[in-house]
């Protein structure tokens, strides 16, 4: 009877160990698959945001260039107006 108990205990422990190992492998496979999916999704989302940022930067640079041109155009117009005003004032005063 003792031998039967030992065999039953060994079988029970062996079965428990097999199930535990199988569970650990399944959990590891699941964790690996989910991690790979998260990394892949993260790379895809980052790529999309990178395109958005690139578009925003290009648009911002174009806007900045237009504003810079506008400022210089206004300054040149003001310079011309000041020169013309100086000429007229000089004629009036002379």
C-alpha positions as a Markdown table, in Angstrom:
| # | Residue | x | y | z |
|---|---|---|---|---|
| 1 | Unk | 0.0 | 0.0 | 0.0 |
| 2 | Unk | 2.9 | 2.4 | 0.7 |
| 3 | Unk | 4.3 | 1.8 | -2.8 |
| 4 | Unk | 0.9 | 2.7 | -4.2 |
| 5 | Unk | 0.7 | 5.9 | -2.2 |
| 6 | Unk | 4.2 | 6.8 | -3.4 |
| 7 | Unk | 3.3 | 6.1 | -7.0 |
| 8 | Unk | 0.1 | 8.2 | -6.7 |
| 9 | Unk | 2.0 | 11.1 | -5.1 |
| 10 | Unk | 4.7 | 10.9 | -7.8 |
| 11 | Unk | 2.1 | 10.8 | -10.5 |
| 12 | Unk | 0.2 | 13.7 | -8.9 |
| 13 | Unk | 3.4 | 15.7 | -8.5 |
| 14 | Unk | 4.5 | 14.8 | -12.1 |
| 15 | Unk | 1.1 | 15.8 | -13.4 |
| 16 | Unk | 1.2 | 19.1 | -11.5 |
| 17 | Unk | 4.7 | 19.8 | -12.8 |
| 18 | Unk | 3.7 | 19.1 | -16.4 |
| 19 | Unk | 0.7 | 21.4 | -16.1 |
| 20 | Unk | 2.8 | 24.1 | -14.5 |
| 21 | Unk | 5.4 | 23.9 | -17.2 |
| 22 | Unk | 2.7 | 23.9 | -19.9 |
| 23 | Unk | 1.1 | 26.9 | -18.3 |
| 24 | Unk | 4.4 | 28.8 | -18.0 |
| 25 | Unk | 5.2 | 28.1 | -21.7 |
| 26 | Unk | 1.7 | 29.3 | -22.7 |
| 27 | Unk | 2.0 | 32.4 | -20.5 |
| 28 | Unk | 5.4 | 33.1 | -22.0 |
| 29 | Unk | 4.1 | 32.7 | -25.6 |
| 30 | Unk | 1.2 | 34.9 | -24.9 |
| 31 | Unk | 3.4 | 37.6 | -23.3 |
| 32 | Unk | 5.8 | 37.4 | -26.2 |
| 33 | Unk | 3.0 | 37.7 | -28.8 |
| 34 | Unk | 1.4 | 40.7 | -27.0 |
| 35 | Unk | 4.7 | 42.4 | -26.5 |
| 36 | Unk | 5.5 | 42.0 | -30.2 |
| 37 | Unk | 2.0 | 43.4 | -31.1 |
| 38 | Unk | 2.5 | 46.4 | -28.8 |
| 39 | Unk | 5.9 | 47.2 | -30.3 |
| 40 | Unk | 4.6 | 46.9 | -33.8 |
| 41 | Unk | 1.6 | 49.1 | -33.0 |
| 42 | Unk | 3.8 | 51.6 | -31.3 |
| 43 | Unk | 6.1 | 51.8 | -34.3 |
| 44 | Unk | 3.1 | 52.3 | -36.6 |
| 45 | Unk | 1.6 | 55.1 | -34.4 |
| 46 | Unk | 5.0 | 56.8 | -34.0 |
| 47 | Unk | 5.4 | 56.7 | -37.8 |
| 48 | Unk | 2.0 | 58.3 | -38.3 |
| 49 | Unk | 2.7 | 61.1 | -35.7 |
| 50 | Unk | 6.1 | 61.6 | -37.3 |
| 51 | Unk | 4.3 | 62.3 | -40.6 |
| 52 | Unk | 1.9 | 64.7 | -38.9 |
| 53 | Unk | 4.9 | 66.5 | -37.2 |
| 54 | Unk | 6.7 | 66.7 | -40.5 |
| 55 | Unk | 3.7 | 68.3 | -42.2 |
| 56 | Unk | 3.3 | 70.7 | -39.3 |
| 57 | Unk | 7.0 | 71.7 | -39.5 |
| 58 | Unk | 6.8 | 72.2 | -43.2 |
| 59 | Unk | 3.7 | 74.3 | -42.9 |
| 60 | Unk | 5.2 | 76.3 | -40.0 |
| 61 | Unk | 8.3 | 77.0 | -42.0 |
| 62 | Unk | 6.2 | 78.1 | -45.0 |
| 63 | Unk | 4.1 | 80.4 | -42.8 |
| 64 | Unk | 7.3 | 81.8 | -41.2 |
| 65 | Unk | 8.8 | 82.5 | -44.7 |
| 66 | Unk | 5.6 | 84.3 | -45.8 |
| 67 | Unk | 5.5 | 86.4 | -42.6 |
| 68 | Unk | 9.2 | 87.3 | -43.0 |
| 69 | Unk | 8.6 | 88.4 | -46.6 |
| 70 | Unk | 5.6 | 90.4 | -45.5 |
| 71 | Unk | 7.7 | 92.2 | -42.8 |
| 72 | Unk | 10.4 | 93.1 | -45.3 |
| 73 | Unk | 7.8 | 94.3 | -47.8 |
| 74 | Unk | 6.2 | 96.5 | -45.2 |
| 75 | Unk | 9.7 | 97.8 | -44.1 |
| 76 | Unk | 10.6 | 98.6 | -47.8 |
| 77 | Unk | 7.3 | 100.4 | -48.3 |
| 78 | Unk | 7.8 | 102.4 | -45.1 |
| 79 | Unk | 11.4 | 103.2 | -46.2 |
| 80 | Unk | 10.1 | 104.5 | -49.5 |
| 81 | Unk | 7.4 | 106.5 | -47.8 |
| 82 | Unk | 9.9 | 108.0 | -45.4 |
| 83 | Unk | 12.3 | 108.9 | -48.3 |
| 84 | Unk | 9.4 | 110.5 | -50.2 |
| 85 | Unk | 8.2 | 112.3 | -47.0 |
| 86 | Unk | 11.8 | 113.6 | -46.5 |
| 87 | Unk | 11.9 | 115.0 | -50.0 |
| 88 | Unk | 8.6 | 116.7 | -49.6 |
| 89 | Unk | 9.6 | 118.1 | -46.2 |
| 90 | Unk | 12.9 | 119.3 | -47.6 |
| 91 | Unk | 11.1 | 121.2 | -50.4 |
| 92 | Unk | 8.7 | 122.8 | -48.0 |
| 93 | Unk | 11.4 | 123.9 | -45.6 |
| 94 | Unk | 13.8 | 125.1 | -48.2 |
